[in-house]
Amino acid sequence: MTDTSIDVMNSTRMAELGRRVLRGGDISREEALWLFDLESSADIHDLLAWANRIREHFKGNKIHLCSIVNAKAGACSENCSFCAQSSFYQTGSPKYGFVDPEPVQEAADEARRNGVTAVGLVAAWKGLNEGPMLDEVCARVRELKASGKTRPDVSLGIIKSQRVADRLKEAGVECYGHNLESSRRFFPKTCTTHTYDDRLETIGYLKQAGIKICSGGIIGMGETREDRCDLAFSLKEIGANVVPINILNPIKGTPFEHNPPLPVLEILKTIACFRFILPRQEIMIAGGRTVNLREAQSMIFMAGASALMVGNYLTTLNQPVEKDLHMLKDLGLDPSWDSHGFTDQETGGCGCGDDQVETEAALA
Ligand code: SF4
């Protein structure tokens, strides 16, 4: 078979999958794996074109913006291999206790000025139990909600009781960031101090409480394309509303310090494959964007992304918000959001973990 006939076959098969998704259908894991394994730049550009059509069909030209505040930094008891805030690694990352009201209100002011839908309070700890800390977290959430400036989201780690999730909901939390990070198969290579099932259990309590789920993962940790594919299907299964995709920004001092960067086309292809698998979700590009994509950042929307983490990450810098807003305007995309609410199927949210690496941390 000639290269030309293979190109035609690939193009025909991709168009068949793309049209099916546009009609409201699903692609199978086997079909998704075929997309993840596309190699030629011509095929990948074809894939991006379809992902862009799917984004436009389901999301229009709206781009959802979120930001985060590092509400409790460093000294985390967990050993996530990508994270600057783990107490297991010497990274020089800042350490401080739970945030006072003022920095949160400053973040809300900035979000309001820039049209950012949500501010997520992200804490570097294993999780949250009932007690004085939960009271303080709920107080910060109430203050943020009462300000009316932005939607208060949180990313507070593992939850072990329905009561904690219910209290967060009562305080005003609409969306909780809790990444699955990778496939169940690869997860133990990222963390051994808690399990994939701990994360799924937390998500179960949150959903039961009526809180929307912001859950995604990190790519570039050494996982295979099959791991990325399985992560996307797991996120579909749990009904994630917002799906943050973080790209590893290796932090000095962590086990992933020397991980090689993913090629830009591989990153864009991954985003596009996620859009095929998760056509209606808010797919948000979060940590590692600037350092890994550089001049190709604007291509994320053509690859199917519909949301953006703006402002600085937990422990690393992002490009200025003004630059992101300019980029959206140049592309004819609309970052304005008419309310603090979610769209019919999604939410917006911080992603925790999102930064992960870039800083990241956490989110756990
Ligand atoms: S990702 Fe979250 S849970 Fe893991 S070490 Fe970092 S702050 Fe702790």
Boltz pocket constraint, residues with backbone or C-beta under 6 A from the ligand:
constraints:
  - pocket:
      binder: B
      contacts: [[A, 76], [A, 77], [A, 78], [A, 79], [A, 80], [A, 83], [A, 84], [A, 85], [A, 86], [A, 87], [A, 123], [A, 124], [A, 125], [A, 126], [A, 157], [A, 353], [A, 360], [A, 361], [A, 362], [A, 363], [A, 364]]
      max_distance: 6.0
